[in-house]
Amino acid sequence: MARLVFFWISGGATQQAEWVVSSLLQLFEDEPGQTDCQMKEQEHVEIEGRIVTVLAGTMFRVELDNKHLVLATISGKMRKRFVRLTAGDRVKMEMSPYDLGKARIVWRIG
């Protein structure tokens, strides 16, 4: 986890301070060019299922191919585009590997 570090830059020490800041950023990066925020966006599992029950508050009970039931909600783009989902629709979802009981619906297949 990265920590925010403050420096007091005096006089002609700007080049030294830039070197220290750049070396600290390299220490906290897991891979070159990727930060912690970008890595968290990539940590999801894509899976397909069929909507079994429509619940209140744009929540859905979705059954996966292996008969596992998941509580799912609609993604923001689907809300923005007013995509309607009913029982029996096939959907593509994103799940976190840490909580396999919840998911986010990102695409309506049919």
C-alpha positions as CSV (number, residue, x, y, z in Angstrom):
1,M,0.0,0.0,0.0
2,A,1.4,3.4,-1.0
3,R,1.9,6.1,1.5
4,L,1.8,9.8,0.7
5,V,5.2,11.4,1.5
6,F,5.7,15.2,1.8
7,F,9.0,17.0,1.3
8,W,10.1,20.4,2.1
9,I,12.0,21.7,-0.9
10,S,14.5,24.4,-0.2
11,G,16.5,26.5,-2.6
12,G,18.3,24.4,-5.3
13,A,17.3,21.0,-4.1
14,T,14.5,20.5,-6.6
15,Q,16.4,17.9,-8.7
16,Q,17.2,15.9,-5.6
17,A,13.6,16.0,-4.5
18,E,12.4,14.9,-7.9
19,W,14.8,11.9,-7.8
20,V,13.6,10.9,-4.3
21,V,9.9,11.1,-5.3
22,S,10.4,9.1,-8.5
23,S,12.4,6.4,-6.7
24,L,9.7,6.2,-4.0
25,L,7.0,5.8,-6.7
26,Q,9.0,3.0,-8.3
27,L,9.2,1.2,-4.9
28,F,5.4,1.2,-4.5
29,E,4.6,0.0,-8.0
30,D,4.0,-3.7,-8.4
31,E,4.6,-3.7,-12.2
32,P,6.1,-0.9,-14.3
33,G,3.4,1.5,-15.4
34,Q,0.7,0.1,-13.2
35,T,-0.5,1.5,-9.9
36,D,-2.6,-0.1,-7.2
37,C,-5.8,1.4,-8.5
38,Q,-5.3,0.0,-12.0
39,M,-4.6,-3.5,-10.6
40,K,-7.8,-3.5,-8.5
41,E,-9.9,-2.8,-11.7
42,Q,-8.5,-5.9,-13.4
43,E,-9.3,-8.3,-10.5
44,H,-12.7,-9.7,-11.6
45,V,-14.0,-13.0,-13.0
46,E,-16.4,-12.8,-16.0
47,I,-19.2,-15.4,-15.9
48,E,-22.6,-16.0,-17.5
49,G,-25.9,-17.0,-15.9
50,R,-29.7,-16.8,-16.2
51,I,-31.9,-14.5,-14.2
52,V,-34.2,-16.5,-11.9
53,T,-35.8,-13.8,-9.8
54,V,-36.2,-10.0,-10.1
55,L,-35.9,-8.4,-6.7
56,A,-36.5,-4.8,-5.5
57,G,-34.0,-2.1,-6.0
58,T,-32.6,-3.4,-9.3
59,M,-31.3,-6.6,-7.7
60,F,-31.5,-10.0,-9.3
61,R,-31.1,-13.6,-8.3
62,V,-29.0,-15.2,-11.0
63,E,-28.3,-18.9,-11.5
64,L,-25.0,-19.9,-12.9
65,D,-24.4,-22.9,-15.1
66,N,-23.2,-24.9,-12.1
67,K,-26.6,-24.2,-10.3
68,H,-25.0,-21.7,-7.9
69,L,-27.2,-18.7,-7.0
70,V,-25.7,-15.3,-7.0
71,L,-27.1,-11.9,-5.9
72,A,-26.5,-9.4,-8.8
73,T,-27.0,-5.8,-9.5
74,I,-26.9,-3.7,-12.7
75,S,-23.8,-1.8,-13.8
76,G,-23.9,1.9,-14.2
77,K,-23.8,1.9,-18.0
78,M,-26.8,-0.4,-18.1
79,R,-28.7,1.9,-15.8
80,K,-27.8,4.9,-17.9
81,R,-29.0,3.2,-21.1
82,F,-32.2,1.9,-19.5
83,V,-31.5,-1.7,-20.3
84,R,-34.5,-3.8,-19.1
85,L,-33.9,-7.2,-17.6
86,T,-36.6,-9.9,-16.9
87,A,-36.6,-13.4,-15.5
88,G,-35.1,-15.9,-18.0
89,D,-32.6,-13.5,-19.6
90,R,-29.0,-14.7,-20.1
91,V,-26.5,-12.1,-18.7
92,K,-22.8,-11.7,-18.5
93,M,-21.5,-10.7,-15.0
94,E,-18.3,-9.6,-13.3
95,M,-17.6,-11.2,-9.9
96,S,-14.9,-10.4,-7.4
97,P,-12.7,-13.4,-6.5
98,Y,-13.1,-12.4,-2.8
99,D,-16.9,-12.6,-2.7
100,L,-18.5,-15.2,-4.9
101,G,-22.0,-14.6,-3.6
102,K,-22.4,-11.2,-5.3
103,A,-21.9,-10.0,-8.9
104,R,-22.5,-7.0,-11.2
105,I,-24.4,-7.5,-14.5
106,V,-22.5,-5.9,-17.4
107,W,-24.2,-7.3,-20.5
108,R,-27.6,-8.7,-21.5
109,I,-27.1,-11.7,-23.8
110,G,-30.8,-12.5,-24.5
